[in-house]
Amino acid sequence: MKQYGQHVPLKLTQKLMILHSYMLAKRLVKAGDHYGGAMNLVWVANNISQFPTHMINILTSTVAECSKAGLKE
């Protein structure tokens, strides 16, 4: 949209950032960076309403990664 000189709505930008964080978290976890993956998943979990069909998987992954990273809160 930017390439064609159109305005990108803020809501679309925010949703894409959340999606990007989820994808990045999956890559970080595969690479062994449990802290980075956990922090990204916590941010995604705080915006869980954006992923209604994946809520259980995201929350389960968040808890597991936080446990592996030593984040108890």
QUILIN-V522121 format. One record per backbone hydrogen bond with DSSP energy under -1.0 kcal/mol. CO is the residue of the C=O (numbers start at 1). NH is the residue of the N-H. Records with the same first field share a line. If there is no record, write none. Layout:
BEGIN
CO = NH + NH
END
This chain:
BEGIN
1 = 6
2 = 5
9 = 13
10 = 14
11 = 15
12 = 16
13 = 17
14 = 18
15 = 19
16 = 20
17 = 21
18 = 22
19 = 23
20 = 24
21 = 25
22 = 26
23 = 27
24 = 28
25 = 29
26 = 30
27 = 31
28 = 33
29 = 32
32 = 34
33 = 37
34 = 38
35 = 39
36 = 40
37 = 41
38 = 42
39 = 43
40 = 44
41 = 45
42 = 46
44 = 47
45 = 48
47 = 50
48 = 51
51 = 54
54 = 58
55 = 59
56 = 60
57 = 61
58 = 62
59 = 63
60 = 64
61 = 65
62 = 66
63 = 67
64 = 68
65 = 69
66 = 71
END
